[in-house]
Amino acid sequence: MYIVNTTFIVEPAVHERWYDLFVRQFVPFLRAGGFGSDPARMIFTRVLTDHGDPHYTYSLQVDVPDTAEYQRFMTEMIGEYASITGPLFGEQTLYFTSLLKKIVL
């Protein structure tokens, strides 16, 4: 089992519009694509820091069973995200994705 972790960094000037788009359009798109339909398999958090950074930072974690689903997530889901947010927000929103492998202790 794997976790796809995508971190989003959003400038304050576009935060409200970005957040609305993310919650109202992107999350339903993820669920329709088969990711996060089980709420326990998708976690969305705000990253808190004490560094006084004015940006908003969020983390989206989605469970995927294998690397093929990770590739599909990157191609279909993140590809769609980039095609929508790039023209709207440019470099006022940034993101990066990591693939994590779950390890049972």
SELUMMI-561636 format. One record per residue (C-alpha): residue in one letter; x, y, z. Coordinates in steps of 0.05 Angstrom, whole numbers. Layout:
N
  r      c1      c2      c3
  A       X       Y       Z
...
This chain:
105
  r      c1      c2      c3
  M       0       0       0
  Y      24      69     -17
  I       6     141       0
  V       9     196     -51
  N      26     260     -14
  T      16     326     -52
  T      36     391     -18
  F       4     455     -43
  I      33     524     -28
  V     -16     581     -40
  E      -4     656     -38
  P     -53     695       6
  A     -77     738     -53
  V    -109     677     -87
  H    -122     632     -27
  E    -197     641     -23
  R    -209     628     -97
  W    -159     569     -97
  Y    -190     537     -36
  D    -260     543     -65
  L    -238     511    -130
  F    -200     456     -93
  V    -259     437     -48
  R    -316     446     -98
  Q    -283     420    -162
  F    -219     382    -150
  V    -240     339     -91
  P    -304     316    -127
  F    -262     302    -189
  L    -215     258    -146
  R    -274     220    -117
  A    -306     210    -185
  G    -239     182    -209
  G    -240     131    -153
  F    -192     166    -105
  G    -217     183     -36
  S    -287     156     -43
  D    -274     125      25
  P    -260     185      71
  A    -210     144     111
  R    -167     137      48
  M    -160     212      35
  I    -134     262      85
  F    -130     338      72
  T     -93     380     123
  R     -67     450     131
  V       7     451     148
  L      21     497     207
  T      88     529     219
  D     117     578     269
  H     162     611     217
  G     114     667     201
  D     109     646     128
  P      51     685      97
  H      34     628      48
  Y     -19     576      60
  T       7     505      57
  Y     -36     443      51
  S     -23     369      46
  L     -68     320      10
  Q     -55     246      24
  V     -89     193     -16
  D     -80     118      -8
  V     -65      78     -71
  P     -56       3     -75
  D       2       1    -124
  T      48      42    -168
  A       1      35    -228
  E     -52      74    -189
  Y       0     124    -169
  Q      17     135    -243
  R     -57     142    -259
  F     -64     192    -202
  M      -6     233    -228
  T     -28     231    -301
  E    -103     240    -294
  M    -115     275    -228
  I     -54     319    -219
  G     -52     331    -294
  E    -123     358    -291
  Y    -106     400    -229
  A     -47     431    -265
  S     -86     445    -328
  I    -139     483    -288
  T     -98     519    -236
  G     -38     537    -280
  P     -76     586    -324
  L    -117     614    -265
  F     -62     624    -214
  G       6     615    -248
  E      62     614    -197
  Q      17     639    -142
  T       3     566    -127
  L      56     512    -127
  Y      54     439    -112
  F      98     377    -108
  T      81     304    -100
  S     117     248     -63
  L     102     174     -64
  L     106     142       5
  K     107      67      18
  K      70      45      81
  I     111       3     128
  V      79     -39     182
  L     114     -35     249
